[in-house]
Amino acid sequence: MLNPNWARWIMASVAVYFKSVTDTLKLPLLTEGVDDREPEKLHYNHAELRVNGPFIIEPSHNYYILNVDINVLLTELMGAAKDNAYDIVTWCGVIQAAMAGPIDVFRYGSEEGDDQEWIGCLVPRQGRYDSNRTLHFGQISRVDRVRQSEVDGRFKMELFSE
């Protein structure tokens, strides 16, 4: 039977995983839908996490394939004297390596059944259009000295449920 907690467990697990990755880069991570995005607080180097899905199919009775898309938007302020023009590219490389998977999924939360147990892992989807991608947007406006890039990944997890 489809479990209504899967979406929350996936979101929480992905957020914990990428928080540990961005901590190595000394970049704050904002998770969309969880952390507040106040415009006056976004004028610093940071990463933003978006998790789309799961998109669930049941190819056989009680066998589920959960497809999940993960995006990490990286923002860098330009112009500080100690800046390296390639910092954002380095950050993208670290995030892209982290997206090589697998990403463990646990029953995180404070609701009934959230016992922190491992339920499976997200692995990169394989296919012509499913590879992880890095997109560089460059300076995002003529006025603001802000550069952005995004690392985009597509994952799947297979589960049996009764």
N, C-alpha and C positions, 0 to 999 in steps of 0.2 A: 504494500500500500504506500502510496506517495506520502512522504513525511512533510508536514508543513514547517518544520524546523530547519530543513536543509538550507534554505536561503539565508537564514540568520547565522547558522553555523559556518557556512561558506564565507559570508561577508566578514564575520569576526575573525576567522582563521586567516583569511587573506590580509586583513588589516594588521593582525599581529605579525604575520610573516614579513610584510613590507615595511612595517615599523622597525623591525630589527635590521633590515637592509639599509633603510635611509638613516638610521642611527649611525651606521658605519661611515656615512658620508657627512655626518653632522648637519643633516637637513631635517627640519621639522616635517612631519607628514600629517596632512589633513585628509580625513576620510569623508567623502561626500555622503551626506545624510546623517553623519554622526557628529562631526566637528563643525563648529560655527565658522563661517567664512565672512568675517567682517572686513570690508574693503580697506579700512585704515590699518588693518593688521596684516595685510597681504604684501606690504612693501618690504619684503626681505626674501632671501633665497629659501625656497621651500618646494615640497612635492605634494601633489594632490592625487588621491587614490579614488577611482571610480570602479565599482564592480557591477556589471550588468548580467542579469540572470539569477538563478539558473534557468535555462531553457530546457525543459524536461521532455524526454520522449520515453515511451515504454515499448521497446521492440518485442518483448516477450513478457508473459505474465510475471509481475513482481521483479522484473529486471529493468533497471532504469539507466539511461544515459543522461547525465546533467552537463549541459554545455554552459560555460561561463566565459565572459569577456572581461578582461582586466585592463584598465588604462591607468598609467601613471603620468601625470602632467608635471613637468619640471619647470620651475620659474627661477631665473637668475637676474639679479640686478646688475646692470653693467656700469663700469666706470670707476670702480674703486681702484686705488693705486696698486693694491696687491692682487688684483684680479688676473686670472689666467683666462684668456679667450676660449680655451678648450675645456674649462671646468664642466660646463653643461654637457659636453660630449662625453667626458669621463663618467659623469653621473649616469648618462644614458647607457653606457656600456655596463656599469655595475647593475643597473635595473634589468637590462636585457639578459645578463648572465643569470640573475635571480629568476627570471621568467623561463629559464631552460627547464625548470621544475625538477622533481615534483614538488607540489605545495601540499603539505599535510593539512587535513581538515579534522578538527576536533569539535566536540559538542560544547562549545563555549557559550556561556550565558549564565543567567541567574534564574531561569525558569525550570519547571519540573522536567526532568530528563536531561538537563544540562550538567553532565557529570564529568566533563573535560576529557572523555574517552575519545580515542582516535577512531574515525569512521571510514577513512579512505584518503585518497590524495587526488589532487588535480594534476593532470599531465597535459603538456602541450598537444593540441590537436594536430594531426598530420593531414596534409592535403595541399592542393594547389594554392588556395587562398588563405590557408590557416596558419601560416608561419607568424612568429612574433616579428613586429616591425618597429622601427624607430623613425619618427617624423620630426624634422627640425623646422620650426616656424620662424626662427630668427627674431629680430627685433619686432615686437608686436604693434608698435605705433611710432609715428614720427616724433611724438612728444616725449613719451615715457622711455627711459633707458632700461627696458626690460626685455629679456630674451626668453623664449620658451621652446621646449621640445617635449615630445610625448613618446612613451614606449607603450605599445599596444600588444596584448597577448590574448590568444584564444586557447581555452583549456576545456578538458572534459574529465568527468569522473563517472565511473560505472558502479552502481550499487544494486544489491539484492535487498528486497524489503518484503516482509510478510505482513 
